[in-house]
């Protein structure tokens, strides 16, 4: 948030928006309900009738899952409390992981770990790369080798605790190193549970942590999906992410539409490879943002489940009910936190977390109050975790499944979110081979009924709408325009941010501790990396890297290490699937940067589209 707002609203003159427009620009009616005959009072009712409302509102646990994936909601199983953690060295983060697991003991909630990597790792570079000076361990944990991976998860029962890895450009390599770590610990891949974020498309839209061009980047995602379906049955191969899109400044409908269409792109790429949809779809997962607009966030999650279920069943013909499920992880909105009056962030996060839970998420991360100032301290992380525990055990929100279901307002807003998202999905669809996007002028569909929307039509051929949109700069422009509008509203005082452009305290100080990462972390990390390289078999490393290049080109190669099950069987996967070669490379002691570069030798590196 801006530290020099143009307008500061006096606390003695509270401002109320008479227009009732959401943060995403959706216009709301003053009230919702049954018709009234009171003179001068407008009539507000849901479209058509209660019967129309009920069409998309079967009980929780029933298709299309508007009211939740499971009939009992949180009554029999709480959401997973998955706190994002990673800083400094692997040893530093290992201790934070153990602290989080200890802090969750005694609760009925499932506890999972979520790994944050530093910028060099996110960009697929080793810690000793000259481009990485000053960045090692600063915004996450530094991981360059399988030995780093051993130290990161030392003493963590990874066959009992689910592990999420927030990595995208080099996701296949990091996952290969994790799988190699499990093998060297004697842990079967059949027991591993967790999630690889692995959503490269949103990097082109918003976060910019890509390495390869869009087409081979999508191919690598498909490689991991195929490998998971054959070799690691309990793992979620990709977390299709709207979170970063929203953090970049999108509206709620844009976050919803762009995320779902990215997911559809991956599904289509898998189908083009010849994979059966029910073999991989149940292990796709999603990651959304919980922003400040309380009811809009709830309805966004409800609409997301409904759209995805219909798309999977009607557009792609998935037969398994599990393939229709949209499993969602939610994180509270880091972009909504303020440097000013940072203790207020605790309250923001609590409301956002409640919206995520009322929207039916499967796992949740609550941001720490100090994250606008730096990496969170242990105290701040504890408060964030306790926020979830209070929500779960003291508020009563878990006692009834989908307690807001059937509300006039909630169901109308859910329909609105669905309708707005479908318009954008249709626009993206036509950027591919279905029609000439430019000739159509970007026309959005205006179907008479939501269930007849083109997005739900069964497809026989597939286009490349998202990649076409990336190359045109469509997503970046749309997000930038939305972000600019919101910033203008804040600067003008039309959107109030408490402590920033309203109720600001003159001369306020920062009464909280800030976590800093000492330079010694980088020095020690690079010393370990140098020792690792010196001790390994250089010839074996060279052969393993050549195998990775061969795999990327679809050429034959011989594994240097035994791999379990289908991973070690020739012909069990597509000829260009690089995952077996990457696991082999990790076991052969190749570094992250070396394996990433081996694939770059084949795929090339990407610096941006023509309209960026």
C-alpha positions as CSV (number, residue, x, y, z in Angstrom):
1,X,0.0,0.0,0.0
2,X,1.1,3.6,-0.6
3,X,2.8,5.2,2.4
4,X,2.0,8.7,1.1
5,X,-1.8,8.7,0.5
6,X,-3.3,11.7,-1.2
7,X,-6.4,11.7,0.9
8,X,-6.8,10.9,4.6
9,X,-10.3,10.6,5.9
10,X,-11.0,12.0,9.4
11,X,-12.0,9.4,11.9
12,X,-14.8,11.7,13.0
13,X,-16.4,11.6,9.6
14,X,-16.9,7.9,8.6
15,X,-17.5,7.4,5.0
16,X,-20.1,5.0,3.6
17,X,-20.3,4.0,0.0
18,X,-23.9,4.6,-1.1
19,X,-23.3,2.8,-4.4
20,X,-22.6,-0.6,-2.9
21,X,-20.0,-1.7,-5.4
22,X,-17.6,-4.5,-4.5
23,X,-13.9,-4.3,-4.6
24,X,-14.1,-6.0,-8.1
25,X,-16.6,-3.5,-9.4
26,X,-19.7,-5.7,-9.1
27,X,-22.8,-3.6,-8.3
28,X,-24.9,-4.8,-5.4
29,X,-28.6,-4.2,-4.7
30,X,-29.4,-2.5,-1.3
31,X,-31.1,-5.7,-0.2
32,X,-32.1,-9.2,-1.4
33,X,-35.2,-11.1,-0.6
34,X,-38.9,-11.8,-1.3
35,X,-40.9,-9.1,-3.1
36,X,-42.4,-6.4,-0.9
37,X,-45.5,-4.2,-1.3
38,X,-44.2,-1.3,0.8
39,X,-44.7,2.0,-1.0
40,X,-41.6,3.3,-2.7
41,X,-39.6,0.2,-1.9
42,X,-38.0,-1.5,-4.9
43,X,-38.7,-5.2,-5.5
44,X,-35.6,-7.4,-5.0
45,X,-35.8,-11.1,-5.7
46,X,-33.6,-13.7,-7.2
47,X,-33.8,-14.4,-11.0
48,X,-37.0,-16.2,-11.9
49,X,-37.9,-18.1,-8.8
50,X,-36.8,-20.2,-5.9
51,X,-37.1,-23.2,-8.3
52,X,-34.4,-21.6,-10.5
53,X,-32.3,-21.1,-7.4
54,X,-32.6,-24.7,-6.5
55,X,-31.4,-25.9,-9.8
56,X,-27.8,-25.3,-8.8
57,X,-28.3,-26.0,-5.1
58,X,-28.4,-29.7,-4.4
59,X,-27.2,-30.6,-0.9
60,X,-23.6,-30.4,0.0
61,X,-21.6,-33.2,-1.4
62,X,-23.6,-33.4,-4.6
63,X,-22.8,-32.3,-8.2
64,X,-22.1,-29.5,-9.1
65,X,-20.8,-29.0,-5.5
66,X,-21.8,-25.3,-5.1
67,X,-22.5,-26.0,-1.4
68,X,-19.3,-28.0,-0.9
69,X,-17.5,-31.2,-1.9
70,X,-18.6,-33.2,1.2
71,X,-21.9,-33.6,2.8
72,X,-20.6,-33.2,6.3
73,X,-18.4,-30.2,5.6
74,X,-16.1,-29.5,8.5
75,X,-18.2,-31.4,11.0
76,X,-16.2,-34.6,10.7
77,X,-12.9,-33.2,9.2
78,X,-11.4,-29.8,9.6
79,X,-9.5,-28.0,6.9
80,X,-5.8,-28.5,6.8
81,X,-3.9,-25.7,8.5
82,X,-1.0,-25.3,6.2
83,X,1.3,-22.4,7.1
84,X,3.8,-21.2,4.5
85,X,7.4,-21.3,5.8
86,X,10.9,-21.0,4.4
87,X,13.9,-18.8,5.1
88,X,17.6,-18.9,5.3
89,X,19.2,-22.3,5.1
90,X,17.6,-25.7,5.0
91,X,18.5,-26.1,8.6
92,X,16.7,-22.8,9.6
93,X,13.5,-23.9,7.7
94,X,13.7,-27.4,9.2
95,X,13.5,-25.9,12.6
96,X,10.6,-23.7,11.7
97,X,8.8,-26.8,10.2
98,X,9.3,-28.6,13.5
99,X,8.0,-25.7,15.5
100,X,4.8,-25.5,13.4
101,X,4.2,-29.2,13.8
102,X,4.7,-28.8,17.5
103,X,2.4,-25.8,17.7
104,X,-0.4,-27.7,16.1
105,X,-0.2,-30.7,18.4
106,X,-3.4,-31.4,20.4
107,X,-5.7,-30.0,17.7
108,X,-8.2,-32.0,15.6
109,X,-7.0,-30.3,12.5
110,X,-4.8,-31.9,9.9
111,X,-1.5,-30.1,9.8
112,X,0.6,-29.8,6.6
113,X,3.8,-28.1,5.7
114,X,4.2,-25.5,2.9
115,X,7.7,-24.7,1.6
116,X,8.7,-21.3,0.5
117,X,11.9,-21.2,-1.7
118,X,14.2,-18.2,-2.1
119,X,14.4,-16.3,-5.4
120,X,17.5,-18.1,-6.8
121,X,15.7,-21.4,-6.3
122,X,12.5,-20.1,-7.8
123,X,14.4,-19.0,-10.9
124,X,16.2,-22.4,-11.2
125,X,19.6,-21.1,-10.2
126,X,22.1,-22.4,-7.8
127,X,23.1,-20.3,-4.7
128,X,26.6,-19.7,-6.1
129,X,25.3,-18.2,-9.4
130,X,26.8,-14.7,-9.8
131,X,23.2,-13.4,-10.5
132,X,22.1,-14.5,-7.0
133,X,24.5,-12.5,-4.8
134,X,22.5,-10.9,-2.0
135,X,19.4,-13.0,-2.6
136,X,20.3,-16.4,-1.0
137,X,17.8,-17.4,1.7
138,X,16.2,-13.9,1.8
139,X,12.6,-14.6,0.8
140,X,12.6,-18.4,1.3
141,X,14.8,-21.4,1.8
142,X,17.9,-21.9,-0.4
143,X,17.8,-25.4,-2.1
144,X,20.5,-26.3,-4.7
145,X,21.2,-30.0,-4.1
146,X,19.7,-33.2,-2.8
147,X,21.8,-32.7,0.3
148,X,19.9,-29.4,0.9
149,X,16.7,-31.4,0.5
150,X,17.9,-34.0,3.1
151,X,18.6,-31.2,5.6
152,X,15.3,-29.5,4.9
153,X,13.1,-32.5,5.7
154,X,15.4,-34.1,8.3
155,X,13.4,-35.7,11.0
156,X,10.1,-34.8,9.3
157,X,7.8,-37.9,8.8
158,X,7.1,-37.1,5.1
159,X,5.1,-40.4,4.9
160,X,2.7,-39.0,7.5
161,X,2.7,-35.2,7.0
162,X,1.6,-33.7,3.7
163,X,4.1,-31.3,2.1
164,X,3.3,-28.5,-0.3
165,X,6.1,-27.0,-2.4
166,X,5.6,-23.5,-3.8
167,X,7.7,-23.8,-6.9
168,X,6.9,-23.3,-10.6
169,X,9.6,-22.7,-13.2
170,X,11.9,-25.5,-11.9
171,X,9.0,-27.4,-10.3
172,X,9.9,-30.7,-12.1
173,X,13.5,-30.5,-10.8
174,X,12.6,-29.7,-7.2
175,X,10.0,-32.5,-7.1
176,X,12.6,-34.9,-8.6
177,X,15.0,-33.9,-5.8
178,X,12.2,-34.5,-3.2
179,X,11.4,-37.9,-4.7
180,X,15.1,-38.8,-4.7
181,X,15.3,-37.7,-1.0
182,X,12.5,-40.1,-0.2
183,X,14.2,-42.9,-2.0
184,X,17.4,-42.3,-0.1
185,X,15.4,-42.4,3.2
186,X,13.8,-45.6,2.2
187,X,10.3,-44.1,2.0
188,X,8.0,-45.5,-0.7
189,X,6.5,-43.0,-3.1
190,X,3.2,-44.7,-2.5
191,X,3.1,-43.1,0.9
192,X,4.0,-39.5,-0.1
193,X,1.2,-36.9,0.2
194,X,1.5,-33.3,-0.8
195,X,1.2,-30.8,-3.6
196,X,3.5,-29.3,-6.2
197,X,2.4,-25.8,-7.1
198,X,3.7,-26.3,-10.6
199,X,1.4,-23.8,-12.3
200,X,3.6,-22.1,-14.9
201,X,0.9,-20.3,-16.8
202,X,0.1,-17.9,-14.0
203,X,3.8,-17.0,-14.0
204,X,3.4,-15.5,-17.4
205,X,0.2,-13.6,-16.2
206,X,1.5,-12.2,-13.0
207,X,4.5,-13.4,-11.1
208,X,7.2,-13.6,-13.8
209,X,9.1,-16.5,-12.4
210,X,9.3,-18.5,-15.6
211,X,12.3,-20.0,-17.3
212,X,11.3,-21.6,-20.6
213,X,8.8,-20.5,-23.3
214,X,5.1,-21.1,-22.7
215,X,4.8,-24.3,-24.9
216,X,7.7,-26.3,-23.3
217,X,6.7,-25.0,-19.9
218,X,3.2,-26.5,-20.3
219,X,4.8,-29.7,-21.6
220,X,6.8,-30.0,-18.3
221,X,3.6,-29.6,-16.3
222,X,2.1,-32.5,-18.3
223,X,5.3,-34.5,-17.6
224,X,4.8,-34.1,-13.9
225,X,1.0,-34.9,-14.1
226,X,1.7,-38.1,-16.1
227,X,4.5,-39.1,-13.7
228,X,2.3,-38.6,-10.7
229,X,-0.5,-40.6,-12.1
230,X,1.9,-43.5,-12.8
231,X,4.3,-43.4,-9.8
232,X,3.1,-41.2,-6.9
233,X,-0.6,-41.9,-6.4
234,X,-1.3,-39.7,-3.4
235,X,0.4,-36.6,-4.7
236,X,-1.4,-33.5,-6.1
237,X,0.6,-32.8,-9.3
238,X,-0.3,-29.2,-9.8
239,X,-2.0,-26.4,-7.8
240,X,-3.6,-24.2,-10.3
241,X,-3.2,-20.8,-8.8
242,X,-5.3,-17.7,-8.8
243,X,-3.6,-16.4,-5.7
244,X,-0.7,-14.7,-7.6
245,X,-3.1,-13.3,-10.2
246,X,-5.1,-11.6,-7.5
247,X,-2.0,-10.4,-5.7
248,X,-0.9,-8.7,-9.0
249,X,-4.1,-6.7,-8.9
250,X,-6.8,-8.6,-10.7
251,X,-10.5,-8.5,-9.8
252,X,-12.3,-11.5,-8.2
253,X,-13.9,-12.6,-11.5
254,X,-10.6,-12.3,-13.3
255,X,-8.9,-14.4,-10.7
256,X,-11.6,-17.0,-11.0
257,X,-11.7,-17.0,-14.8
258,X,-8.0,-16.9,-15.5
259,X,-7.3,-19.7,-13.0
260,X,-10.0,-22.0,-14.3
261,X,-8.9,-21.5,-17.9
262,X,-5.3,-22.2,-17.0
263,X,-6.6,-25.5,-15.5
264,X,-8.5,-26.3,-18.6
265,X,-5.3,-25.7,-20.7
266,X,-3.5,-28.3,-18.6
267,X,-6.3,-30.8,-19.0
268,X,-6.4,-30.3,-22.8
269,X,-2.6,-30.8,-23.0
270,X,-2.9,-34.0,-21.0
271,X,-5.7,-35.2,-23.2
272,X,-3.7,-34.4,-26.3
273,X,-0.9,-36.6,-24.9
274,X,-3.5,-39.5,-24.8
275,X,-4.0,-39.6,-21.1
276,X,-7.3,-40.8,-19.7
277,X,-8.9,-37.8,-17.9
278,X,-10.0,-39.9,-14.9
279,X,-6.4,-41.0,-14.4
280,X,-5.1,-37.6,-13.6
281,X,-8.0,-35.2,-12.9
282,X,-8.7,-36.3,-9.3
283,X,-5.2,-35.1,-8.4
284,X,-5.5,-31.6,-9.8
285,X,-5.9,-28.9,-7.1
286,X,-6.5,-25.2,-6.9
287,X,-5.1,-22.2,-4.9
288,X,-7.2,-19.1,-4.4
289,X,-6.8,-15.7,-2.7
290,X,-9.1,-14.6,0.2
291,X,-9.3,-10.8,-0.1
292,X,-11.1,-8.2,1.8
293,X,-14.5,-8.3,0.1
294,X,-16.0,-10.8,2.5
295,X,-19.1,-12.1,0.6
296,X,-17.5,-11.9,-2.8
297,X,-14.7,-14.2,-1.6
298,X,-17.2,-16.7,-0.3
299,X,-19.2,-16.7,-3.6
300,X,-16.0,-16.9,-5.7
301,X,-15.2,-20.3,-4.1
302,X,-18.7,-21.5,-4.5
303,X,-18.8,-20.5,-8.2
304,X,-15.4,-22.0,-8.8
305,X,-16.5,-25.4,-7.6
306,X,-19.6,-25.3,-9.8
307,X,-17.9,-24.2,-12.9
308,X,-15.1,-26.7,-12.6
309,X,-17.5,-29.6,-11.9
310,X,-19.5,-28.8,-15.0
311,X,-16.4,-28.2,-17.2
312,X,-14.9,-31.5,-16.2
313,X,-18.1,-33.5,-16.7
314,X,-19.7,-31.7,-19.7
315,X,-16.8,-30.3,-21.6
316,X,-14.3,-33.1,-21.1
317,X,-16.5,-36.0,-20.3
318,X,-14.9,-37.1,-17.0
319,X,-16.8,-40.0,-15.6
320,X,-15.4,-40.2,-12.0
321,X,-17.0,-38.0,-9.4
322,X,-13.5,-37.3,-8.0
323,X,-12.6,-35.8,-11.3
324,X,-15.3,-33.2,-10.9
325,X,-14.0,-32.1,-7.5
326,X,-12.2,-28.8,-7.1
327,X,-10.0,-29.1,-4.1
328,X,-8.9,-25.7,-2.9
329,X,-6.1,-24.3,-0.9
330,X,-6.7,-20.7,0.2
331,X,-4.3,-18.1,1.5
332,X,-5.3,-14.7,2.9
333,X,-4.4,-11.7,0.8
334,X,-0.9,-10.5,1.3
335,X,-1.6,-7.5,-0.9
336,X,-4.2,-6.3,1.6
337,X,-1.8,-6.1,4.5
338,X,-0.4,-2.7,5.4
339,X,2.9,-1.5,6.7
340,X,1.1,1.1,8.7
341,X,-0.4,-0.1,12.0
342,X,0.6,-3.7,11.3
343,X,-1.3,-5.1,14.2
344,X,-4.5,-4.3,12.2
345,X,-3.4,-7.0,9.8
346,X,-4.3,-9.7,12.4
347,X,-8.0,-8.5,12.1
348,X,-7.9,-8.4,8.3
349,X,-6.5,-12.0,8.2
350,X,-9.1,-13.3,10.6
351,X,-12.0,-12.0,8.4
352,X,-10.4,-13.3,5.3
353,X,-9.8,-16.7,6.9
354,X,-13.5,-16.8,7.9
355,X,-14.5,-16.1,4.3
356,X,-12.3,-18.9,3.1
357,X,-13.8,-21.4,5.5
358,X,-17.4,-20.3,4.8
359,X,-16.5,-20.7,1.1
360,X,-15.5,-24.3,1.7
361,X,-11.7,-24.5,1.4
362,X,-9.9,-27.7,2.0
363,X,-6.7,-26.1,3.4
364,X,-5.8,-22.6,4.5
365,X,-2.8,-20.5,5.1
366,X,-3.2,-17.3,7.2
367,X,-0.7,-14.6,6.6
368,X,1.4,-13.2,9.4
369,X,0.9,-9.6,10.5
370,X,4.4,-8.5,9.8
371,X,4.8,-9.8,6.2
372,X,4.8,-6.3,4.7
373,X,7.9,-5.6,6.7
374,X,9.9,-8.8,6.1
375,X,9.8,-12.5,6.7
376,X,7.5,-13.4,9.6
377,X,8.9,-13.9,13.0
378,X,8.0,-16.9,15.1
379,X,5.6,-14.9,17.2
380,X,3.8,-13.6,14.2
381,X,3.6,-17.1,12.7
382,X,2.1,-18.3,16.0
383,X,-0.6,-15.7,16.0
384,X,-1.5,-16.6,12.4
385,X,-1.8,-20.2,13.3
386,X,-3.8,-19.5,16.4
387,X,-6.2,-17.4,14.2
388,X,-7.1,-20.6,12.4
389,X,-7.4,-22.6,15.6
390,X,-9.7,-20.0,17.2
391,X,-11.8,-20.0,14.0
392,X,-12.0,-23.8,14.0
393,X,-12.7,-24.3,17.7
394,X,-14.4,-21.2,19.1
395,X,-16.6,-19.6,16.5
396,X,-19.0,-22.4,15.7
397,X,-18.5,-22.1,11.9
398,X,-17.8,-25.8,11.6
399,X,-21.1,-27.0,13.1
400,X,-23.2,-26.6,10.0
401,X,-22.2,-27.5,6.5
402,X,-22.4,-24.4,4.2
403,X,-24.3,-22.2,6.7
404,X,-24.8,-19.4,4.1
405,X,-26.3,-21.7,1.5
406,X,-29.7,-20.5,0.3
407,X,-29.2,-16.9,1.2
408,X,-30.8,-14.7,-1.4
409,X,-27.7,-12.5,-1.5
410,X,-25.2,-15.3,-1.4
411,X,-26.9,-17.2,-4.2
412,X,-27.3,-14.2,-6.4
413,X,-23.7,-13.1,-6.0
414,X,-22.5,-16.7,-6.7
415,X,-24.5,-16.6,-10.0
416,X,-23.0,-13.2,-10.8
417,X,-19.4,-14.4,-10.1
418,X,-20.1,-17.5,-12.3
419,X,-21.6,-15.4,-15.1
420,X,-18.7,-12.9,-15.1
421,X,-16.1,-15.6,-15.1
422,X,-17.7,-17.5,-17.9
423,X,-17.7,-14.4,-20.1
424,X,-13.9,-14.2,-19.7
425,X,-13.4,-17.9,-20.2
426,X,-15.3,-17.7,-23.5
427,X,-13.2,-14.7,-24.6
428,X,-10.0,-16.7,-23.8
429,X,-11.3,-19.8,-25.6
430,X,-11.7,-17.9,-28.8
431,X,-8.0,-16.7,-28.7
432,X,-7.1,-20.3,-29.8
433,X,-8.2,-22.2,-32.8
434,X,-11.9,-22.2,-32.2
435,X,-12.4,-18.9,-34.0
436,X,-10.3,-15.9,-35.2
437,X,-10.1,-14.0,-32.0
438,X,-9.2,-10.7,-33.6
439,X,-12.0,-10.9,-36.2
440,X,-14.5,-11.5,-33.4
441,X,-13.3,-8.3,-31.7
442,X,-13.0,-10.1,-28.4
443,X,-16.7,-10.6,-28.2
444,X,-17.9,-12.3,-25.0
445,X,-20.7,-14.8,-25.1
446,X,-24.1,-13.8,-23.8
447,X,-25.8,-17.2,-23.2
448,X,-29.4,-17.1,-22.1
449,X,-28.8,-19.5,-19.2
450,X,-25.6,-20.3,-17.3
451,X,-25.9,-24.0,-17.9
452,X,-26.0,-23.5,-21.6
453,X,-22.8,-21.5,-21.7
454,X,-20.2,-22.4,-24.5
455,X,-17.6,-23.2,-21.8
456,X,-19.7,-26.2,-20.9
457,X,-20.0,-27.6,-24.4
458,X,-18.2,-30.9,-25.1
459,X,-15.0,-30.4,-27.1
460,X,-13.7,-32.6,-29.8
461,X,-10.6,-30.5,-30.6
462,X,-8.6,-28.2,-28.4
463,X,-7.1,-24.8,-29.0
464,X,-4.4,-22.9,-27.2
465,X,-6.4,-20.0,-25.8
466,X,-4.2,-19.3,-22.8
467,X,-0.9,-19.4,-24.7
468,X,-2.4,-17.2,-27.4
469,X,-3.5,-14.8,-24.7
470,X,0.0,-14.8,-23.2
471,X,1.6,-14.0,-26.5
472,X,-0.9,-11.1,-27.1
473,X,-0.2,-9.7,-23.6
474,X,-4.0,-10.1,-22.8
475,X,-3.7,-11.3,-19.2
476,X,-1.0,-8.8,-18.2
477,X,-3.0,-5.9,-19.6
478,X,-6.2,-6.9,-18.0
479,X,-4.6,-7.3,-14.6
480,X,-2.7,-4.1,-14.9
481,X,-5.8,-2.2,-15.8
482,X,-7.7,-3.6,-12.8
483,X,-4.8,-2.9,-10.5
484,X,-4.6,0.7,-11.7
485,X,-8.3,1.3,-11.1
486,X,-8.1,0.0,-7.6
487,X,-5.0,2.1,-6.8
488,X,-6.7,5.2,-8.2
489,X,-9.7,4.5,-5.9
490,X,-7.5,4.2,-2.9
491,X,-5.5,7.3,-3.7
492,X,-8.7,9.3,-4.2
493,X,-10.1,8.1,-0.9
494,X,-13.0,6.2,-2.6
495,X,-11.7,2.9,-1.2
496,X,-10.8,3.3,2.5
497,X,-7.8,1.4,3.9
498,X,-7.7,1.8,7.7
499,X,-4.4,3.2,8.9
500,X,-3.4,4.2,5.3
501,X,-6.0,6.7,3.9
502,X,-8.4,6.6,6.8
503,X,-7.8,6.7,10.6
504,X,-4.1,7.1,10.2
505,X,-1.9,7.9,13.2
506,X,0.6,10.7,12.8
507,X,4.1,9.8,13.7
508,X,3.3,6.2,14.4
509,X,6.1,3.8,15.0
510,X,6.6,0.1,14.2
511,X,6.2,-1.7,17.6
512,X,7.0,-5.2,16.3
513,X,10.2,-7.2,15.8
514,X,11.4,-7.8,12.2
515,X,13.2,-10.9,11.1
516,X,16.4,-10.4,9.1
517,X,18.5,-12.9,7.3
518,X,22.3,-12.5,7.9
519,X,24.8,-12.5,5.1
520,X,26.5,-15.6,6.7
521,X,23.6,-17.7,5.4
522,X,24.8,-17.1,1.9
523,X,28.4,-17.7,2.7
524,X,27.7,-21.0,4.5
525,X,25.3,-22.1,1.8
526,X,27.9,-21.5,-0.9
527,X,30.6,-23.3,1.1
528,X,28.4,-26.4,1.4
529,X,27.6,-26.3,-2.3
530,X,31.3,-26.1,-3.2
531,X,32.0,-29.1,-0.9
532,X,29.1,-31.0,-2.5
533,X,30.4,-30.4,-6.0
534,X,34.0,-31.4,-5.1
535,X,32.9,-34.7,-3.5
536,X,30.7,-36.0,-6.3
537,X,31.5,-38.2,-9.3
538,X,31.9,-35.6,-12.1
539,X,31.7,-38.2,-14.9
540,X,28.4,-39.5,-13.6
541,X,27.0,-36.0,-13.3
542,X,27.9,-35.3,-16.9
543,X,26.2,-38.5,-18.1
544,X,23.1,-37.7,-16.1
545,X,22.9,-34.2,-17.6
546,X,23.3,-35.6,-21.1
547,X,20.4,-38.0,-20.2
548,X,18.2,-35.1,-19.3
549,X,18.9,-33.4,-22.6
550,X,18.1,-36.7,-24.4
551,X,14.9,-37.1,-22.5
552,X,13.8,-33.6,-23.4
553,X,14.3,-34.4,-27.1
554,X,12.6,-37.8,-26.9
555,X,15.9,-39.7,-27.4
556,X,16.7,-43.0,-25.8
557,X,19.0,-43.1,-22.7
558,X,19.9,-45.5,-19.9
559,X,19.2,-44.6,-16.3
560,X,22.2,-44.5,-14.0
561,X,20.3,-45.4,-10.9
562,X,17.5,-47.9,-10.2
563,X,14.0,-46.3,-10.0
564,X,10.9,-47.9,-8.6
565,X,7.9,-49.1,-10.5
566,X,6.8,-47.4,-13.7
567,X,9.6,-44.7,-13.3
568,X,12.2,-47.3,-14.1
569,X,10.3,-49.1,-16.9
570,X,10.9,-48.1,-20.5
571,X,7.7,-47.2,-22.4
572,X,5.6,-46.6,-19.3
573,X,5.4,-42.9,-20.1
574,X,5.5,-40.6,-23.1
575,X,8.9,-40.6,-24.8
576,X,9.7,-37.0,-24.0
577,X,8.8,-37.2,-20.3
578,X,11.8,-35.9,-18.4
579,X,10.8,-36.9,-14.9
580,X,12.7,-40.2,-14.7
581,X,15.8,-38.5,-16.0
582,X,15.5,-35.7,-13.5
583,X,15.1,-38.1,-10.5
584,X,18.1,-40.0,-11.9
585,X,20.0,-36.7,-12.1
586,X,19.2,-35.8,-8.5
587,X,20.4,-39.2,-7.3
588,X,23.5,-38.7,-9.4
589,X,24.1,-35.4,-7.5
590,X,23.4,-32.9,-10.3
591,X,22.5,-29.5,-8.9
592,X,19.2,-27.6,-9.4
593,X,20.9,-25.1,-11.7
594,X,22.6,-27.8,-13.8
595,X,19.4,-29.7,-14.4
596,X,17.5,-26.6,-15.3
597,X,20.2,-25.5,-17.7
598,X,20.3,-29.0,-19.3
599,X,16.6,-28.5,-20.3
600,X,17.2,-24.9,-21.3
601,X,19.8,-26.3,-23.8
602,X,16.8,-28.0,-25.5
603,X,13.8,-25.7,-24.8
604,X,15.5,-22.3,-24.7
605,X,14.9,-19.5,-22.2
606,X,12.0,-17.0,-22.3
607,X,12.3,-13.3,-21.8
608,X,8.8,-12.1,-22.4
609,X,6.1,-11.8,-25.1
610,X,6.1,-9.2,-28.0
611,X,3.5,-7.0,-26.3
612,X,5.2,-6.8,-22.9
